[in-house]
Amino acid sequence: MPYDVDIVVIGHFAKDRLVHRYTAEDVAGGDEEIASGGSVYYGALALQRLGLSVAVVTRLHQADFPRLDELKNEGILVFAQPAEQTSGIENVYYTADMDRRLCKPLGFAGPFAIEDVPPLQTRIVLLGPIMAGEIDLPFIKALSGRGRIALDAQGFVRVREGDDLVLRDWPEKREGFPYVDFLKVDGAEAEALTGKTDLREAARELAGYGAGEIILTHATGVLVYAERAYYEAPFTPRALKGRTGRGDTCFASYLARRLMSSPAESCQFAALVTSRKMEAPGPLRGWDEAVL
């Protein structure tokens, strides 16, 4: 029998190294930690804690399977395939606002096959790859009949080149984006895909490639382009201690609200939830239903 959930999240579970330094030239100072990451971590936990039913489909090395217990203990359905490596990224933050970082790949858990996805009845399929190579265009096409497709573009424009992760355009975007109902990008990713630095122009062009609604995060807030209209909301964290996972949380909370509300309301809700998440390290810790 198929499983019935609100949203299924598909992507590599990451074991990241987070490095906090004062400047880009400071190669010795700062603090380091190993942390779980990826959309299947930050996004799935946010969705579950916002009251949705969630399933995760992921790949990682079997030695790291215990890291999935945090998801299972929250009531998330987890379907994991063993891989030769666990994916991960070294994120080196070198500004006080944690909005500038250097990224290096630490591992790669290999591509998904459609056979990895169990029978799931769902309203939205959230594809949250962390780097190129996890998910390809045939995979998107195969899943497009199972629910509305939400896609994080980082898993197509963040490309491994040697020891670095660099941003590159996705050559198949004009063929792939028409299958996407909700497309998430940040400012740098939007520029890689469109060549435009103006956020509104970039969002409009991405929609012109065929994507439905554009959710664009940037340093100070979130911009949504939907139904030929723009909606914006600022991030308002009272402290900035949890920058990692900002985009995953924003996208997830937008989708959670969008299941019941308009793009305008969903944009405001996503900015508010993401602001609270950024006040502490790790995933969204909880949510006060009184503010919904």
URVEN-V574128 format. One record per residue. N is the residue number from 1. PHI is phi in whole degrees, 0 to 359 (999 if undefined). PSI is psi in radians with two decimals (NA if undefined). D_FIRST is the distance of its C-alpha to the first C-alpha in Angstrom with 1 decimal. Layout:
BEGIN
n & phi & psi & d_first
N & PHI & PSI & D_FIRST
N & PHI & PSI & D_FIRST
END
This chain:
BEGIN
n & phi & psi & d_first
1 & 999 & 2.44 & 0.0
2 & 288 & 2.63 & 3.8
3 & 277 & 2.53 & 6.6
4 & 242 & 1.97 & 9.3
5 & 225 & 2.85 & 12.8
6 & 289 & -0.81 & 16.3
7 & 219 & 2.38 & 17.3
8 & 251 & 2.31 & 16.2
9 & 250 & 2.22 & 19.3
10 & 238 & 2.21 & 19.9
11 & 170 & 2.95 & 23.2
12 & 290 & 2.40 & 25.2
13 & 281 & 2.25 & 25.8
14 & 255 & 2.53 & 29.6
15 & 244 & 1.73 & 32.3
16 & 262 & 2.74 & 35.2
17 & 250 & 2.07 & 38.9
18 & 257 & 2.14 & 40.5
19 & 239 & 2.21 & 44.2
20 & 248 & 2.02 & 46.5
21 & 232 & 2.92 & 50.0
22 & 276 & -0.64 & 52.9
23 & 218 & 2.89 & 53.6
24 & 295 & -0.44 & 52.3
25 & 273 & -0.17 & 55.3
26 & 277 & 1.67 & 54.7
27 & 267 & -0.07 & 53.1
28 & 243 & -0.60 & 53.8
29 & 279 & 3.08 & 53.4
30 & 97 & 3.10 & 50.4
31 & 250 & 2.64 & 47.4
32 & 230 & 2.61 & 44.4
33 & 207 & 2.67 & 41.0
34 & 261 & 2.24 & 37.7
35 & 219 & 2.58 & 34.8
36 & 292 & 2.65 & 31.0
37 & 199 & -3.03 & 30.4
38 & 98 & 2.84 & 28.5
39 & 297 & -0.58 & 26.3
40 & 290 & -0.21 & 23.3
41 & 258 & -1.19 & 25.8
42 & 296 & -0.78 & 28.1
43 & 290 & -0.81 & 25.8
44 & 295 & -0.72 & 22.6
45 & 293 & -0.68 & 24.8
46 & 299 & -0.80 & 26.6
47 & 300 & -0.80 & 23.6
48 & 296 & -0.71 & 22.2
49 & 284 & -0.23 & 25.8
50 & 269 & 0.05 & 26.2
51 & 101 & 0.14 & 23.4
52 & 267 & 2.79 & 20.4
53 & 268 & 2.34 & 16.9
54 & 225 & 2.47 & 16.8
55 & 236 & 2.59 & 14.9
56 & 237 & 2.34 & 17.2
57 & 241 & 2.13 & 17.1
58 & 212 & 3.02 & 20.4
59 & 224 & 2.43 & 22.8
60 & 191 & 2.90 & 25.7
61 & 293 & 2.49 & 27.8
62 & 298 & -0.49 & 26.4
63 & 296 & -0.38 & 29.6
64 & 262 & 0.07 & 28.5
65 & 305 & -0.59 & 25.0
66 & 303 & -0.40 & 26.6
67 & 294 & -0.34 & 27.2
68 & 283 & -0.23 & 23.5
69 & 299 & -0.56 & 24.0
70 & 299 & -0.64 & 25.5
71 & 288 & -0.81 & 22.3
72 & 298 & -0.67 & 20.1
73 & 294 & -0.34 & 22.8
74 & 272 & -0.10 & 22.5
75 & 95 & 0.18 & 18.8
76 & 280 & 2.34 & 17.6
77 & 284 & 2.20 & 14.4
78 & 241 & 2.22 & 16.1
79 & 238 & 1.86 & 15.1
80 & 243 & 2.37 & 18.5
81 & 254 & 2.34 & 20.0
82 & 289 & 2.52 & 23.4
83 & 225 & 2.88 & 26.4
84 & 291 & -0.47 & 30.1
85 & 222 & 2.79 & 31.1
86 & 262 & 2.30 & 29.9
87 & 293 & 2.65 & 30.9
88 & 191 & 2.79 & 33.6
89 & 224 & 2.39 & 36.4
90 & 271 & 2.02 & 39.8
91 & 256 & 1.98 & 40.7
92 & 257 & 1.91 & 44.4
93 & 268 & 2.31 & 45.4
94 & 225 & 0.40 & 49.1
95 & 228 & 2.72 & 49.7
96 & 298 & -0.58 & 49.9
97 & 276 & 0.01 & 47.3
98 & 59 & 0.43 & 44.9
99 & 263 & -0.13 & 44.3
100 & 245 & 2.31 & 45.9
101 & 208 & 2.72 & 44.3
102 & 253 & 2.40 & 44.5
103 & 238 & 2.35 & 41.3
104 & 226 & 2.43 & 41.0
105 & 286 & 2.48 & 38.0
106 & 249 & -0.36 & 37.4
107 & 185 & 2.93 & 34.6
108 & 212 & 2.18 & 31.8
109 & 270 & 0.11 & 28.3
110 & 89 & 2.93 & 28.0
111 & 283 & 2.67 & 26.0
112 & 278 & 2.57 & 22.3
113 & 246 & 2.65 & 20.6
114 & 300 & -0.44 & 17.7
115 & 292 & -0.30 & 16.0
116 & 288 & -0.30 & 16.2
117 & 265 & 2.04 & 13.8
118 & 287 & 2.96 & 10.1
119 & 294 & 1.93 & 7.5
120 & 230 & 2.20 & 8.9
121 & 265 & 2.14 & 9.9
122 & 211 & 2.76 & 13.4
123 & 273 & -0.60 & 16.9
124 & 223 & 2.37 & 18.8
125 & 257 & 1.93 & 18.5
126 & 264 & 1.92 & 21.4
127 & 267 & 1.94 & 22.9
128 & 237 & 1.01 & 25.3
129 & 293 & 2.63 & 27.0
130 & 263 & -0.31 & 30.2
131 & 203 & 2.84 & 32.2
132 & 298 & 2.52 & 32.3
133 & 109 & -0.30 & 30.5
134 & 288 & -0.81 & 27.1
135 & 230 & 2.39 & 25.7
136 & 242 & 3.08 & 27.2
137 & 298 & -0.76 & 27.4
138 & 301 & -0.58 & 25.0
139 & 295 & -0.76 & 22.3
140 & 299 & -0.81 & 23.0
141 & 300 & -0.73 & 23.0
142 & 295 & -0.54 & 19.7
143 & 270 & -0.19 & 18.0
144 & 296 & -0.35 & 20.1
145 & 272 & -0.06 & 17.8
146 & 266 & -0.25 & 15.0
147 & 168 & 3.05 & 17.3
148 & 292 & 2.41 & 20.9
149 & 266 & 2.19 & 22.3
150 & 247 & 2.25 & 24.4
151 & 231 & 2.27 & 26.5
152 & 268 & 2.01 & 29.0
153 & 293 & -0.27 & 31.8
154 & 300 & -0.52 & 33.1
155 & 284 & 0.09 & 30.7
156 & 237 & -0.46 & 32.5
157 & 257 & -0.24 & 36.1
158 & 267 & 1.80 & 36.4
159 & 248 & 2.40 & 37.4
160 & 281 & 2.14 & 38.5
161 & 229 & 1.75 & 42.0
162 & 65 & -2.17 & 43.5
163 & 265 & 0.21 & 43.5
164 & 239 & 2.76 & 42.9
165 & 250 & 2.14 & 40.3
166 & 234 & 2.74 & 41.8
167 & 269 & 2.23 & 40.8
168 & 225 & 2.67 & 40.7
169 & 296 & 2.69 & 39.7
170 & 263 & 1.93 & 36.5
171 & 299 & -0.45 & 37.8
172 & 263 & 0.29 & 34.7
173 & 299 & -0.66 & 34.5
174 & 291 & -0.46 & 35.7
175 & 273 & -0.58 & 32.9
176 & 275 & -0.66 & 30.2
177 & 297 & -0.52 & 31.0
178 & 298 & -0.30 & 30.3
179 & 275 & -0.12 & 26.6
180 & 259 & 2.13 & 27.0
181 & 275 & -0.60 & 26.8
182 & 226 & 2.09 & 28.0
183 & 244 & 2.16 & 30.3
184 & 254 & 2.29 & 31.7
185 & 220 & 2.83 & 35.0
186 & 253 & -3.12 & 37.9
187 & 299 & -0.74 & 41.5
188 & 293 & -0.69 & 42.1
189 & 293 & -0.68 & 38.9
190 & 298 & -0.69 & 39.8
191 & 294 & -0.68 & 43.3
192 & 297 & -0.59 & 41.9
193 & 276 & -0.48 & 39.9
194 & 240 & -0.35 & 42.6
195 & 80 & 0.08 & 45.9
196 & 253 & 2.41 & 46.5
197 & 265 & -0.38 & 47.5
198 & 287 & 2.13 & 47.5
199 & 296 & -0.70 & 44.1
200 & 292 & -0.73 & 44.1
201 & 296 & -0.72 & 45.2
202 & 296 & -0.78 & 42.5
203 & 299 & -0.76 & 39.8
204 & 296 & -0.68 & 41.0
205 & 292 & -0.68 & 41.2
206 & 299 & -0.70 & 37.6
207 & 296 & -0.59 & 36.6
208 & 294 & -0.41 & 38.8
209 & 283 & -0.15 & 36.9
210 & 120 & -0.15 & 33.9
211 & 290 & 2.59 & 32.0
212 & 286 & -1.44 & 31.1
213 & 253 & 2.41 & 32.1
214 & 254 & 2.20 & 34.0
215 & 245 & 1.92 & 33.9
216 & 243 & 2.01 & 36.9
217 & 264 & 2.60 & 37.8
218 & 212 & -3.07 & 41.3
219 & 301 & -0.60 & 43.7
220 & 251 & -0.07 & 44.4
221 & 173 & -2.76 & 41.4
222 & 231 & 2.42 & 38.7
223 & 242 & 2.28 & 39.3
224 & 241 & 2.34 & 36.9
225 & 242 & 1.96 & 37.6
226 & 213 & 2.42 & 35.5
227 & 53 & 0.70 & 36.5
228 & 62 & 0.49 & 39.9
229 & 225 & 2.68 & 40.8
230 & 256 & 2.50 & 41.2
231 & 224 & 2.41 & 40.2
232 & 224 & 2.61 & 41.4
233 & 209 & 2.45 & 41.2
234 & 274 & 2.68 & 42.9
235 & 279 & 2.38 & 41.7
236 & 227 & 0.92 & 43.7
237 & 291 & 2.50 & 43.0
238 & 277 & -0.23 & 45.6
239 & 207 & 2.80 & 45.4
240 & 234 & 1.47 & 44.1
241 & 240 & -0.11 & 42.6
242 & 226 & 1.01 & 39.1
243 & 294 & -0.70 & 39.4
244 & 297 & 2.29 & 36.7
245 & 93 & 0.08 & 33.3
246 & 300 & -0.87 & 35.1
247 & 295 & -0.72 & 33.5
248 & 299 & -0.74 & 29.9
249 & 292 & -0.71 & 30.4
250 & 296 & -0.79 & 32.1
251 & 296 & -0.80 & 29.4
252 & 298 & -0.77 & 26.6
253 & 290 & -0.56 & 28.6
254 & 298 & -0.82 & 29.5
255 & 295 & -0.70 & 25.9
256 & 301 & -0.79 & 25.1
257 & 286 & -0.56 & 28.0
258 & 293 & -0.39 & 27.6
259 & 296 & -0.31 & 24.4
260 & 227 & -0.11 & 26.9
261 & 223 & 3.10 & 30.3
262 & 282 & 2.89 & 32.7
263 & 302 & -0.68 & 33.5
264 & 297 & -0.83 & 36.8
265 & 293 & -0.65 & 35.3
266 & 293 & -0.63 & 32.5
267 & 297 & -0.83 & 35.3
268 & 298 & -0.75 & 37.3
269 & 296 & -0.77 & 34.4
270 & 298 & -0.72 & 33.4
271 & 296 & -0.69 & 37.1
272 & 293 & -0.83 & 37.4
273 & 297 & -0.77 & 34.3
274 & 296 & -0.64 & 35.3
275 & 299 & -0.75 & 38.8
276 & 293 & -0.67 & 37.8
277 & 298 & -0.67 & 35.6
278 & 289 & -0.14 & 38.7
279 & 281 & -0.19 & 40.8
280 & 213 & 2.60 & 39.4
281 & 297 & 2.72 & 38.0
282 & 89 & -3.00 & 34.3
283 & 286 & 2.97 & 31.3
284 & 307 & 2.19 & 31.6
285 & 273 & -0.43 & 32.3
286 & 176 & 3.05 & 31.6
287 & 210 & 2.37 & 32.2
288 & 274 & 1.91 & 34.4
289 & 300 & -0.34 & 32.6
290 & 294 & -0.36 & 36.0
291 & 266 & -0.04 & 36.6
292 & 294 & NA & 33.6
END
